[in-house]
Amino acid sequence: MANLLDRVTIDPEVCGGRPCIRGMRVRVKDILEMLAGGATRGEILADFPYLQDEEITAALEFGARATDHPIMVAVDP
């Protein structure tokens, strides 16, 4: 999975530093929103022929890891 995540790049000069695929102006957020909106992998790849199927998987993995953080809860003594 680490190799897939290498396809996600963050560059302050591209899309304001938001996570993108291979330095292109296709943000991880764009791919996730298309999938959430019901687009299939095939439809995304047809609209963005320079993307690869593995990069859709990389966007999903990046999103999953970005949401996996602990929540600190204060407990009254």
C-alpha angles and dihedrals in degrees: 000000000000091000090054091053089054086071090065110083133185117204123164088217094057122067092338093296095303116146110273138175113263094333092298123128093259106110124210085235091058092055093045092049092050091051092046089051091057102263115148124227088250092054092049092049091048091052093044106032092175090065122089126218090244089060091061087053089048090053090051092048092047090051092048092051092045091059096046102094131127121251116221113220120194113227120203111234 
